[in-house]
C-alpha cells in the first residue's frame, strides 16, 4: 500500500511541477465559409410592375429572394444591402453574417421603392465588406457580390466600370440579375455571370442559379482553376484581373493600399511588445510559485496518509 502511495505521490508531484510550463492551448478551427452580399436596387423604378403582371418589381425580388434563401445552407453568410429605399435610411438591412431565416425575412420586407440608382457606390460598399470579412477569415472562404437591379447607374461620373474591374481583380465573384430591362445591363459584359429576368418565375430561377453556384468554386483556386474562372470575361478585363492578382489585397475598393508603418511607429510597437512580454513573464513566475506551493501541500498530505496506513 505504501509503495502505491509513494508512486502516486511522485506522479502528482511531476504533474504539478511540469504543469506551469505548458501554455494554455487555444485554437480557432478553420472553417471554409461562403459569403454573399446582395445589393438590392430599391430605386423608384422598382415600383413598376413586371412585364405582363401587376406584381411590383421590388416585391417580386423580395419574394424570389425569400424562396431561394430558404434553401441556402445556414452556414452560408448572407448580407443584404439596399440603396434608395424611400422609407428607410438603413443601408444594411441584414448585416453580413450567419443566415437566420426569421431575421432575414423581416429585413427583406422592410424597403419600399424610393430614389435614384447609385449602383457604383453600393457595389463598393458591398465589396469592401466582403474584403473585410476575407481578411478576418484569412481568405479561407468564397466571396460573392450579387447585384439585383432594373437599371443603369445614375451617378455622374459613373464609377461602375472602374469599381467592377477592381472588385473582380481582388478575387470577388460578381453576379448580376437585370430585371425587366429592354437591353442587357452594362454589367452583362463585365461580371462573372449575368441573367435577365422579365417575370417573377425567371427572376426566382436566376437567383436560384446564382446560389446553386455558391460554394462550388473556392477562392483559393490556382493555376488552371483561376483561368477557368476568368475565361468568360472580356479579354481586357481578364488581362487586368491576371495583372492584379499578385497585388490583390483587402484594402477598400478604388483606393490604394495603405503604406507600411514607419520605422518609428514600428519601434514603438516593439517596445510595447517587450513591455507586454515582461508582464507576461511576471505573471508566469507567480503562477509557477503557486503551483509549487500546491505541490508541497499535496505531497505533505500524501505523506501523512502513508503514515496513517502503516
VOGULO-899688 format. One record per residue (C-alpha): residue number from 1; x, y, z. Coordinates in nm, 3 decimals. Layout:
REM residues N
k NUM X X Y Y Z Z $
...
END
This chain:
REM residues 310
k 1 X 0.000 Y 0.000 Z 0.000 $
k 2 X 0.283 Y 0.236 Z 0.092 $
k 3 X 0.455 Y 0.172 Z -0.241 $
k 4 X 0.137 Y 0.262 Z -0.429 $
k 5 X 0.101 Y 0.584 Z -0.234 $
k 6 X 0.468 Y 0.672 Z -0.291 $
k 7 X 0.431 Y 0.617 Z -0.666 $
k 8 X 0.113 Y 0.822 Z -0.669 $
k 9 X 0.289 Y 1.100 Z -0.481 $
k 10 X 0.576 Y 1.105 Z -0.730 $
k 11 X 0.334 Y 1.115 Z -1.026 $
k 12 X 0.132 Y 1.400 Z -0.881 $
k 13 X 0.449 Y 1.587 Z -0.794 $
k 14 X 0.579 Y 1.557 Z -1.151 $
k 15 X 0.248 Y 1.678 Z -1.293 $
k 16 X 0.238 Y 1.976 Z -1.061 $
k 17 X 0.595 Y 2.071 Z -1.144 $
k 18 X 0.550 Y 2.041 Z -1.521 $
k 19 X 0.202 Y 2.192 Z -1.544 $
k 20 X 0.310 Y 2.559 Z -1.520 $
k 21 X 0.541 Y 2.519 Z -1.818 $
k 22 X 0.259 Y 2.422 Z -2.053 $
k 23 X 0.086 Y 2.723 Z -2.206 $
k 24 X -0.293 Y 2.703 Z -2.241 $
k 25 X -0.376 Y 2.560 Z -2.585 $
k 26 X -0.641 Y 2.752 Z -2.766 $
k 27 X -0.715 Y 2.744 Z -3.136 $
k 28 X -0.969 Y 2.872 Z -3.381 $
k 29 X -1.085 Y 2.598 Z -3.611 $
k 30 X -1.055 Y 2.699 Z -3.974 $
k 31 X -1.394 Y 2.668 Z -4.133 $
k 32 X -1.440 Y 2.739 Z -4.501 $
k 33 X -1.720 Y 2.997 Z -4.523 $
k 34 X -1.925 Y 3.108 Z -4.821 $
k 35 X -2.003 Y 3.482 Z -4.806 $
k 36 X -2.263 Y 3.652 Z -5.025 $
k 37 X -2.357 Y 4.021 Z -5.018 $
k 38 X -2.679 Y 4.103 Z -5.205 $
k 39 X -2.701 Y 4.457 Z -5.342 $
k 40 X -3.073 Y 4.523 Z -5.386 $
k 41 X -3.195 Y 4.809 Z -5.604 $
k 42 X -3.482 Y 4.987 Z -5.427 $
k 43 X -3.493 Y 5.287 Z -5.660 $
k 44 X -3.817 Y 5.446 Z -5.776 $
k 45 X -3.835 Y 5.241 Z -6.096 $
k 46 X -3.863 Y 4.922 Z -5.888 $
k 47 X -4.219 Y 5.037 Z -5.817 $
k 48 X -4.318 Y 4.949 Z -6.172 $
k 49 X -4.484 Y 4.612 Z -6.243 $
k 50 X -4.301 Y 4.328 Z -6.411 $
k 51 X -4.398 Y 4.258 Z -6.772 $
k 52 X -4.749 Y 4.123 Z -6.816 $
k 53 X -4.817 Y 4.118 Z -6.441 $
k 54 X -4.942 Y 4.351 Z -6.172 $
k 55 X -4.656 Y 4.249 Z -5.941 $
k 56 X -4.423 Y 4.532 Z -5.845 $
k 57 X -4.061 Y 4.458 Z -5.940 $
k 58 X -3.934 Y 4.511 Z -5.586 $
k 59 X -4.199 Y 4.280 Z -5.443 $
k 60 X -4.109 Y 4.014 Z -5.699 $
k 61 X -3.743 Y 4.045 Z -5.599 $
k 62 X -3.829 Y 4.016 Z -5.229 $
k 63 X -4.043 Y 3.709 Z -5.287 $
k 64 X -3.781 Y 3.539 Z -5.502 $
k 65 X -3.502 Y 3.609 Z -5.252 $
k 66 X -3.713 Y 3.470 Z -4.969 $
k 67 X -3.794 Y 3.149 Z -5.155 $
k 68 X -3.438 Y 3.090 Z -5.271 $
k 69 X -3.263 Y 3.174 Z -4.945 $
k 70 X -3.482 Y 2.931 Z -4.752 $
k 71 X -3.292 Y 2.659 Z -4.935 $
k 72 X -2.946 Y 2.803 Z -4.870 $
k 73 X -2.737 Y 2.632 Z -4.603 $
k 74 X -2.732 Y 2.801 Z -4.265 $
k 75 X -2.352 Y 2.801 Z -4.271 $
k 76 X -2.358 Y 3.048 Z -4.561 $
k 77 X -2.303 Y 3.407 Z -4.451 $
k 78 X -2.550 Y 3.647 Z -4.610 $
k 79 X -2.561 Y 4.026 Z -4.619 $
k 80 X -2.845 Y 4.236 Z -4.763 $
k 81 X -2.751 Y 4.587 Z -4.873 $
k 82 X -3.016 Y 4.818 Z -5.021 $
k 83 X -2.996 Y 5.155 Z -5.185 $
k 84 X -3.252 Y 5.433 Z -5.243 $
k 85 X -3.540 Y 5.290 Z -5.038 $
k 86 X -3.798 Y 5.559 Z -4.979 $
k 87 X -3.891 Y 5.454 Z -4.626 $
k 88 X -3.560 Y 5.379 Z -4.455 $
k 89 X -3.208 Y 5.519 Z -4.445 $
k 90 X -3.073 Y 5.189 Z -4.318 $
k 91 X -2.839 Y 5.056 Z -4.584 $
k 92 X -2.755 Y 4.718 Z -4.432 $
k 93 X -3.096 Y 4.559 Z -4.390 $
k 94 X -2.919 Y 4.240 Z -4.286 $
k 95 X -2.550 Y 4.274 Z -4.190 $
k 96 X -2.319 Y 4.014 Z -4.338 $
k 97 X -2.326 Y 3.712 Z -4.111 $
k 98 X -2.483 Y 3.373 Z -4.045 $
k 99 X -2.818 Y 3.336 Z -4.218 $
k 100 X -3.107 Y 3.337 Z -3.973 $
k 101 X -3.431 Y 3.289 Z -4.161 $
k 102 X -3.668 Y 3.482 Z -3.934 $
k 103 X -3.442 Y 3.787 Z -3.909 $
k 104 X -3.365 Y 3.783 Z -4.280 $
k 105 X -3.731 Y 3.755 Z -4.383 $
k 106 X -3.819 Y 4.051 Z -4.160 $
k 107 X -3.530 Y 4.253 Z -4.301 $
k 108 X -3.618 Y 4.193 Z -4.665 $
k 109 X -3.977 Y 4.305 Z -4.608 $
k 110 X -3.860 Y 4.649 Z -4.495 $
k 111 X -3.772 Y 4.860 Z -4.805 $
k 112 X -4.009 Y 5.039 Z -5.039 $
k 113 X -3.911 Y 5.197 Z -5.372 $
k 114 X -3.759 Y 5.543 Z -5.349 $
k 115 X -3.491 Y 5.742 Z -5.532 $
k 116 X -3.213 Y 5.710 Z -5.788 $
k 117 X -2.962 Y 5.435 Z -5.873 $
k 118 X -2.618 Y 5.498 Z -5.717 $
k 119 X -2.512 Y 5.148 Z -5.819 $
k 120 X -2.136 Y 5.200 Z -5.820 $
k 121 X -2.131 Y 5.342 Z -5.469 $
k 122 X -2.315 Y 5.044 Z -5.326 $
k 123 X -2.119 Y 4.786 Z -5.520 $
k 124 X -1.813 Y 4.935 Z -5.349 $
k 125 X -1.977 Y 4.925 Z -5.006 $
k 126 X -2.074 Y 4.561 Z -5.051 $
k 127 X -1.733 Y 4.460 Z -5.187 $
k 128 X -1.549 Y 4.647 Z -4.909 $
k 129 X -1.748 Y 4.450 Z -4.653 $
k 130 X -1.656 Y 4.123 Z -4.825 $
k 131 X -1.290 Y 4.224 Z -4.823 $
k 132 X -1.311 Y 4.296 Z -4.450 $
k 133 X -1.458 Y 3.952 Z -4.395 $
k 134 X -1.192 Y 3.790 Z -4.612 $
k 135 X -0.920 Y 3.949 Z -4.402 $
k 136 X -1.091 Y 3.826 Z -4.086 $
k 137 X -1.125 Y 3.475 Z -4.231 $
k 138 X -0.765 Y 3.477 Z -4.361 $
k 139 X -0.901 Y 3.421 Z -4.709 $
k 140 X -1.048 Y 3.083 Z -4.619 $
k 141 X -1.384 Y 3.117 Z -4.789 $
k 142 X -1.566 Y 3.232 Z -5.101 $
k 143 X -1.671 Y 3.593 Z -5.155 $
k 144 X -1.958 Y 3.688 Z -5.384 $
k 145 X -2.137 Y 4.011 Z -5.473 $
k 146 X -2.489 Y 3.965 Z -5.613 $
k 147 X -2.639 Y 4.275 Z -5.780 $
k 148 X -3.016 Y 4.278 Z -5.834 $
k 149 X -3.120 Y 4.584 Z -6.034 $
k 150 X -3.359 Y 4.711 Z -6.300 $
k 151 X -3.147 Y 4.993 Z -6.441 $
k 152 X -2.816 Y 5.161 Z -6.509 $
k 153 X -2.633 Y 5.378 Z -6.259 $
k 154 X -2.747 Y 5.740 Z -6.235 $
k 155 X -2.413 Y 5.851 Z -6.090 $
k 156 X -2.204 Y 6.115 Z -6.261 $
k 157 X -1.927 Y 6.047 Z -6.318 $
k 158 X -2.018 Y 5.678 Z -6.316 $
k 159 X -1.773 Y 5.461 Z -6.117 $
k 160 X -1.933 Y 5.127 Z -6.206 $
k 161 X -1.672 Y 5.027 Z -6.467 $
k 162 X -1.366 Y 5.105 Z -6.256 $
k 163 X -1.515 Y 4.958 Z -5.938 $
k 164 X -1.623 Y 4.641 Z -6.118 $
k 165 X -1.275 Y 4.584 Z -6.256 $
k 166 X -1.117 Y 4.647 Z -5.916 $
k 167 X -1.362 Y 4.418 Z -5.736 $
k 168 X -1.300 Y 4.135 Z -5.982 $
k 169 X -0.924 Y 4.185 Z -5.959 $
k 170 X -0.947 Y 4.115 Z -5.584 $
k 171 X -1.093 Y 3.769 Z -5.647 $
k 172 X -1.453 Y 3.858 Z -5.560 $
k 173 X -1.713 Y 3.696 Z -5.785 $
k 174 X -1.980 Y 3.931 Z -5.918 $
k 175 X -2.321 Y 3.808 Z -6.036 $
k 176 X -2.584 Y 4.042 Z -6.174 $
k 177 X -2.954 Y 3.998 Z -6.239 $
k 178 X -3.127 Y 4.252 Z -6.463 $
k 179 X -3.500 Y 4.291 Z -6.401 $
k 180 X -3.730 Y 4.393 Z -6.688 $
k 181 X -3.456 Y 4.556 Z -6.891 $
k 182 X -3.510 Y 4.634 Z -7.260 $
k 183 X -3.145 Y 4.555 Z -7.327 $
k 184 X -2.870 Y 4.387 Z -7.129 $
k 185 X -2.726 Y 4.585 Z -6.841 $
k 186 X -2.378 Y 4.738 Z -6.873 $
k 187 X -2.260 Y 4.482 Z -6.619 $
k 188 X -2.354 Y 4.197 Z -6.852 $
k 189 X -2.016 Y 4.202 Z -7.028 $
k 190 X -1.808 Y 4.285 Z -6.722 $
k 191 X -1.907 Y 4.038 Z -6.450 $
k 192 X -1.877 Y 3.664 Z -6.396 $
k 193 X -2.243 Y 3.596 Z -6.466 $
k 194 X -2.539 Y 3.797 Z -6.589 $
k 195 X -2.901 Y 3.683 Z -6.607 $
k 196 X -3.209 Y 3.861 Z -6.738 $
k 197 X -3.539 Y 3.826 Z -6.554 $
k 198 X -3.858 Y 3.954 Z -6.718 $
k 199 X -4.114 Y 3.779 Z -6.500 $
k 200 X -4.133 Y 3.653 Z -6.139 $
k 201 X -4.058 Y 3.295 Z -6.244 $
k 202 X -3.742 Y 3.381 Z -6.435 $
k 203 X -3.630 Y 3.609 Z -6.151 $
k 204 X -3.657 Y 3.327 Z -5.899 $
k 205 X -3.479 Y 3.092 Z -6.140 $
k 206 X -3.194 Y 3.340 Z -6.192 $
k 207 X -3.140 Y 3.382 Z -5.818 $
k 208 X -3.161 Y 3.008 Z -5.759 $
k 209 X -2.892 Y 2.950 Z -6.021 $
k 210 X -2.661 Y 3.202 Z -5.854 $
k 211 X -2.697 Y 3.042 Z -5.512 $
k 212 X -2.656 Y 2.696 Z -5.660 $
k 213 X -2.305 Y 2.807 Z -5.756 $
k 214 X -2.224 Y 2.933 Z -5.407 $
k 215 X -1.963 Y 2.705 Z -5.257 $
k 216 X -1.890 Y 2.534 Z -5.588 $
k 217 X -1.579 Y 2.746 Z -5.652 $
k 218 X -1.319 Y 2.814 Z -5.385 $
k 219 X -1.132 Y 3.141 Z -5.389 $
k 220 X -0.803 Y 2.972 Z -5.315 $
k 221 X -0.812 Y 2.813 Z -5.659 $
k 222 X -0.488 Y 2.842 Z -5.850 $
k 223 X -0.347 Y 2.769 Z -6.192 $
k 224 X -0.600 Y 2.608 Z -6.423 $
k 225 X -0.892 Y 2.685 Z -6.188 $
k 226 X -0.814 Y 3.059 Z -6.196 $
k 227 X -0.809 Y 3.061 Z -6.576 $
k 228 X -1.140 Y 2.875 Z -6.584 $
k 229 X -1.290 Y 3.144 Z -6.360 $
k 230 X -1.187 Y 3.432 Z -6.584 $
k 231 X -1.244 Y 3.259 Z -6.919 $
k 232 X -1.597 Y 3.404 Z -6.969 $
k 233 X -1.477 Y 3.760 Z -6.909 $
k 234 X -1.386 Y 4.010 Z -7.183 $
k 235 X -1.017 Y 3.989 Z -7.271 $
k 236 X -0.927 Y 4.334 Z -7.133 $
k 237 X -1.098 Y 4.260 Z -6.801 $
k 238 X -0.935 Y 3.916 Z -6.780 $
k 239 X -0.593 Y 4.069 Z -6.851 $
k 240 X -0.644 Y 4.331 Z -6.580 $
k 241 X -0.751 Y 4.061 Z -6.338 $
k 242 X -0.443 Y 3.848 Z -6.403 $
k 243 X -0.217 Y 4.151 Z -6.368 $
k 244 X -0.372 Y 4.247 Z -6.037 $
k 245 X -0.394 Y 3.901 Z -5.880 $
k 246 X -0.042 Y 3.916 Z -5.742 $
k 247 X -0.114 Y 4.252 Z -5.575 $
k 248 X -0.466 Y 4.167 Z -5.463 $
k 249 X -0.534 Y 4.295 Z -5.113 $
k 250 X -0.817 Y 4.363 Z -4.874 $
k 251 X -0.793 Y 4.742 Z -4.880 $
k 252 X -1.110 Y 4.931 Z -4.986 $
k 253 X -1.214 Y 4.922 Z -5.350 $
k 254 X -1.096 Y 5.222 Z -5.553 $
k 255 X -0.827 Y 5.307 Z -5.300 $
k 256 X -0.456 Y 5.239 Z -5.284 $
k 257 X -0.316 Y 5.010 Z -5.014 $
k 258 X -0.204 Y 5.192 Z -4.702 $
k 259 X 0.175 Y 5.239 Z -4.683 $
k 260 X 0.368 Y 5.026 Z -4.440 $
k 261 X 0.423 Y 5.161 Z -4.091 $
k 262 X 0.713 Y 5.396 Z -4.043 $
k 263 X 1.015 Y 5.256 Z -3.853 $
k 264 X 0.945 Y 5.492 Z -3.562 $
k 265 X 0.593 Y 5.362 Z -3.522 $
k 266 X 0.723 Y 5.006 Z -3.554 $
k 267 X 0.982 Y 5.075 Z -3.285 $
k 268 X 0.707 Y 5.196 Z -3.056 $
k 269 X 0.516 Y 4.875 Z -3.117 $
k 270 X 0.830 Y 4.669 Z -3.049 $
k 271 X 0.877 Y 4.847 Z -2.717 $
k 272 X 0.517 Y 4.780 Z -2.628 $
k 273 X 0.562 Y 4.413 Z -2.715 $
k 274 X 0.874 Y 4.396 Z -2.492 $
k 275 X 0.678 Y 4.550 Z -2.205 $
k 276 X 0.392 Y 4.307 Z -2.262 $
k 277 X 0.641 Y 4.021 Z -2.267 $
k 278 X 0.786 Y 4.133 Z -1.933 $
k 279 X 0.441 Y 4.148 Z -1.779 $
k 280 X 0.361 Y 3.803 Z -1.913 $
k 281 X 0.688 Y 3.671 Z -1.768 $
k 282 X 0.599 Y 3.811 Z -1.425 $
k 283 X 0.255 Y 3.651 Z -1.441 $
k 284 X 0.411 Y 3.318 Z -1.535 $
k 285 X 0.653 Y 3.334 Z -1.239 $
k 286 X 0.368 Y 3.400 Z -0.999 $
k 287 X 0.175 Y 3.106 Z -1.141 $
k 288 X 0.481 Y 2.882 Z -1.106 $
k 289 X 0.519 Y 2.974 Z -0.740 $
k 290 X 0.153 Y 2.897 Z -0.679 $
k 291 X 0.185 Y 2.552 Z -0.837 $
k 292 X 0.496 Y 2.474 Z -0.627 $
k 293 X 0.310 Y 2.564 Z -0.307 $
k 294 X 0.016 Y 2.346 Z -0.407 $
k 295 X 0.257 Y 2.061 Z -0.486 $
k 296 X 0.422 Y 2.081 Z -0.145 $
k 297 X 0.084 Y 2.075 Z 0.028 $
k 298 X -0.034 Y 1.772 Z -0.171 $
k 299 X 0.289 Y 1.579 Z -0.106 $
k 300 X 0.260 Y 1.653 Z 0.269 $
k 301 X -0.095 Y 1.523 Z 0.273 $
k 302 X 0.010 Y 1.206 Z 0.090 $
k 303 X 0.294 Y 1.151 Z 0.336 $
k 304 X 0.051 Y 1.188 Z 0.625 $
k 305 X -0.184 Y 0.941 Z 0.459 $
k 306 X 0.101 Y 0.693 Z 0.419 $
k 307 X 0.181 Y 0.709 Z 0.792 $
k 308 X -0.181 Y 0.654 Z 0.885 $
k 309 X -0.196 Y 0.338 Z 0.674 $
k 310 X 0.114 Y 0.178 Z 0.837 $
END
